[in-house]
C-alpha cells in the first residue's frame, strides 16, 4: 500500500477561491490523501479555478471534498432558485462575477458539487465535517454546515470508535483543539485564508498543523 492511502489524511481548512494556497497544500502533501473541509467558493480571487482543482483531486482519488455552507448556498441559488439574495450578500456576488455570462459553466459546477461533495465523512477514528459534528439523530439537519462552537450549537457525541473530529467554518487566529465532555477531541482549523493569506492543514497521523502560504 502506498503512503497516499496508508496514513490517516491531512485536513485542509476553508479555501474560498484561494487557488494558490490550495496548490501549496497539494504540493506540500503530495503523497498524502487530503480531506477538504468545504467552502471552495465566494470572497476569493479564483473560485472557478479552485472548483476545477477540487474536481481533479476528487476524480483522481487524491482528496475527499466536503460540503461547506457557502457551497450549499451556491447550489441552492443556482440550481433551485432558493436564497439567491442571501448567497450574493455573503460573497456569492464575487463568484457570480467570475462566471459572468457563462451560465452553463456555473450550473455545471453547481451540479458537480451537489453530486460529489460529501456532507461529512469518517476516516479511521476521525470524523470530518465543515462546521460542527452532525446530529446523530438527524433532527438538527444544518449543524454540520452552519453550527458554531460558541455555545449556540451542541457538540454532539461521536459514533462508537470515533475519537476525534475536525472542522473549518469558524475563523480562528490559530488552530484550536479541545476535549469534549465525552473525552473525544475536537479541532477547528479555519484560519481565514481569504483574509489572512494563511491556509491551515492538520495532519491527522501526527496531529500537527502546518500554515501554508503562497510565498
N, C-alpha and C positions, 0 to 999 in steps of 0.2 A: 504494500500500500504506500503511495507517495505521500509526502508531507502535507499536501493540499487537503487530504481527507483523513489523515491520521491524527491530527491535532484538533482540539477544540477551535472554533472560529475566532476571528477578530471582528469585533463590533465597530461600526463606523457611525458617528453621530450625524445630525441633520446637515444636509448638503446645500439646499436652497440655491441651486443654479451655479454653484462654485465648481466648475469643471476642473479647474487647475488643482484644487485641493483633493477632489476625488481621484484624479490621476496620480497625485502624490501618494495617496493611500494605497492605490493599486500597485504602484511601483515599490513602495516600502515593503508591502506584504505580498510580494509577487508569488510566493509559494504557499500561501495560506488561503483558506476559504473565508470569505467576508460575509458578515450579516449587516446589511444596510438598514438603518433604523427608520427610514422614511423621510418625508419632506424633501423631495428632489426638486420641486418647482417653487416659484414665487420669490420675489425680492432680489434674486441673484442675477449675475450677468449673463448666464448661458443655460437657461432651463432646458432648451431643446437639446443642447449638447450633452447635458447630464442625463437626460432620458435616453438618448441614443447609447451612451456609455453603459448605463444601468441595464438596458435591454441586452447589450452584447455580453455583459458579465453574467447575467442570469442565464442566457441561452447557451453559453459555453460552460456553465456549471461552476463559474468562479465565485458566484455570490448568490445569496438568498436575499431578496428585497422585500421589505415590509411596507405596509401602507402607513403613510403619515396623514395627519389631519388636513394638510394642505393638498396632498394628492387626492384625498377623498373629496375635498371641496371642488377641485378641478373636475373630477369625474362627474359629480352631481350636476355641476353647472353646465358642462359641455354636452354630456350625454342625456341628462334628464331635465335640463332647464330649471334646476332647483337651486335656490340660494345663490344665484349668479352675482347679485349685488354684494353679498357678504364676501364671496371669494374675491371679487375685484377690489374691495376695500382692504383686503388682507394680503395684498401682494399679487393677486391674480392679474391686475392690470399690467404689471411688468411682463408676466408670461404671455398674455394676450398680445402685447406689442411685439414680442419676438416672432410670433406666428404671423402677424399682420393679416393679410387676406388669404393665407394658406389654411383655410378652414378644414380641408381634408386631412392635412397632417396633424392639426390639433385634435381632430376627432380620432384619428388613428392612434395617436399616443395615449389618449384617454381610454380608448378601448383596450389597448395593451396593458395599461396599468390596472384596469378593472379585472382583467383576466389573469394577471400574473403576480400582482403584489399580494403578499400574504398578510393577514390580519395580525397574527403573532405566530411564533414558532418555538418549539422546544428542541434543542440540540444537546444531547448528553444530559447533564444535570442543570442546564440553564434555560430559562425562558427569556425570549427576546420579544419586546413589544414597544411600539412607538412611545406612548405616553406613560401608561401605568399598567400594572398587571390586570389581565382580563378578569371579569367576574366569573367564577366557576359555575354559578347558577345560570348565567346567560341573561339575567334580568337587566343588569347595568350594561347596556349594549355599546356605550360610547367611551367608557373609561380608558380603554386601551388606545384610543385616538386623541382624547381631549382631557383626560384626567391630569391633576396636578398634585405634587407631593406637599401641598400646603395645608393639608387637613381637610380640604374640600372633597377629596376623593379617597375612598378606603384603599388601604394597601392589602389587597386580597391575599388569602393563603395560596401557596403554590401547590401544584399536584404532588402526590407522593413521589419521592425520589428526586424532586427538583429542589435545589438548594440555593440557587441564585436567580436574579432577574436583572435585565439590562434594558435601559430606556434612554430616549432622547427627549425632544419636545420642550422641556423646561430648561431655559438657558441658565447655566451656572458659570461662575467665574473660573472654576476648575472642577474636574470630575468629583462627584460626591458619592460616597458609599456609606451605608448604614445597615445596622442589624434590625430586622423586623421582630415583632413580638413572638413569632413562631421560631426564631433562631435563624431564619433564612437571611440572605444578604441581598440588598438592592443597590443598584448603581444607576446614576444619572450622568450622562456624558456629553450632552449638547452644550458646547462652548460657543454657540452663536457664530458659526463660521462666516456667515454672510456679513456680519458686522465687525467681527474681530480679526478675520483672516486666519483663524486657528480652527482646524478640524481635529477633533479628538478621536483616537482609536483606542479600544480596550482589548487587549489580548487575553482571552478567557482561558488560555492554557496556563499563564503565569499571573494573571490578574494585575498586569501592569498597563499603564496608559502611555500613549505617545501623542505629542502635539505635532500636527502636520501643518506645514505652511507651504506656500508656493515658491518661496525663496530659500 
